Amino acid sequence: MSRDILLIILGSALVTYLPRYIPILLFKDAELPVWFQKWMNYLPISIFAALIATDIFFWGESLELNPVINVKLLPSLLTVFIAYKTKSMIYAILGGVLAIALLVWMM
């Protein structure tokens, strides 16, 4: 491995690590307000929902709500239904994967 590649890898690791470590170092002894702690609990689910929504509702470069064109809509609805009825993440994932696999196979 050349010296330049090693420096790029080490620099990338440092640039990735520092933004995660510095806030931990700065706020390790800080007493955060309760409202802020509650607000922070919603961040992971809201980020996940935004990622999923853009993948489901956008087909190509535009918003597409027609299930004939956007084949991801029906498996998504089925996945939500399975998750609601069974309250099981594994069943919802399996149902969604099977539904999208069947649609892709049929097309």
FENRA-V757831 format. One line per field, one symbol per residue. psi: psi as a letter, one per 30 degrees, with the letter a starting at -180 (. if undefined). burial: b if it has 9 or more other C-alpha atoms within 8 Angstrom, else e. A space follows every 10 residues. Layout:
psi->???
burial->???
This chain:
psi->kleeeeeeee eeeeeeeefe eeeeeegegk jkleeeeeef ffeeeeeeee eeeeeefkjb glkjgjfeej ffeeeeeeee eeeeefhkee eeeeeeeeee eeeeef.
burial->eeeeebeeee eeeeeeeeee eeeeeeeeee eeeeeebeee eeeeeeeeee eeeeebbbbe eeebeebeeb bbbebbebbb ebbeeeeeee bbbebbbebb eebeeee
